[in-house]
């Protein structure tokens, strides 16, 4: 980063939904590398909803249609001048981004030196064979790293409100569990689309063999594909087994719907990237494109692709006119992948401080650890084959008040002595806006994958409102344990006097 003081940073975002999702870790890294700076994101209106609630962005500037003409670019540049940007970070590869920031006279212009725009950048980042091979998440992070910013790998995360989650849950409430989402479209071209009849075969198996249900997703131009799938299927109880949402959702609604489904079956597409960015297990079908570059990130996803001499070709339409890379992917193997990602185990998630042990503020000394004697009642849950998981916010680590090894040592006491299966904690400062700090559901989503858990059949027990909001965000039932500090929660499903009563509530409602 240059030594010049920079208070306003412009980020030119990308134009496609999937690519936009893959820039999220780089945007987060930029925020952490430049604390206190104003970050303004320039994106097209259709991308805006992805970042609508993103705390890593201070302001969103819309790249409207009126800016596409030559005179429009000058108008946009003049508008940007008024923001006093001293740095522009160009995630978009096009020369258009460099021209506009050059016209806006932004002193420092950073981006990959490609598409003939190198001379317009003050800090061109070489685009070499290594850059070309990177997964796109690493591609954007690498650009920042080479430009001198401090970067750290993370997974994309789309921020949602509790209200959005609950509204999506309401839309799916009449469907049988598990709910499998199908995304049979792909904007780029037909070479990225698995056969419609194969999607229908997978849907039929879900309904007939595991008594689940199907949600069909897609944009306004993909309603015909959805209707073709429905015509191919033979289902009698449509209300409880099938919901066609193709062409019926705005982008924020689509994000929330995907987050509420148990598995997403999809082509390489924007919704595929949304899937792993909200923590939904993904079965991704790849034909002409490369999962090494644009595949789903993180654990708990399955990619199905075939190695052929002609793939990946990155063509919009198959030049061989046979689409063999998709032909040889059967509905049977996709269905088996779906079954692998359907989790059935029940869990109880426990907050630590105030619920399992006395809340000592920032617990950092073993002599201050006072575990409640009622904890021995948790054996009743183990007898009923519940998985016991601890989930705890530990910002004291980031604040320098608690040693991380000490946190692990305390958590291991619950595992070794009281039968917990695992213990997860968030070590980050609240200002980092991570996906793992309660009430964000990141810790529960990680536990789901690690322990094959069905969150909708699980419980969260805690003494804070954040614990109850965590339960709501994940679809679990929340049990609020009353303490001297708090005795009421407006978001709890149940209220208990202590963990012993909480155990009784769980057993009565399972």
PyMOL commands that set and color helices and strands:
alter all, ss='L'
color gray80, all
select helices_A, chain A and resi 17-22+24-33+45-51+65-67+70-81+95-103+118-120+129-133+136-146+162-172+190-192+196-209+220-232+238-241+251-260+270-277+291-294+324-327+331-340+366-368+373-383+404-418+430-432+442-451+455-457+465-474+499-508
alter helices_A, ss='H'
color red, helices_A
select strands_A, chain A and resi 8-12+38-43+59-62+87-90+108-113+123-126+179-183+213-217+242-244+263-267+281-285+302-304+347-350+387-393+422-426+459-462+477-481+494-496
alter strands_A, ss='S'
color yellow, strands_A
deselect
rebuild
show_as cartoon
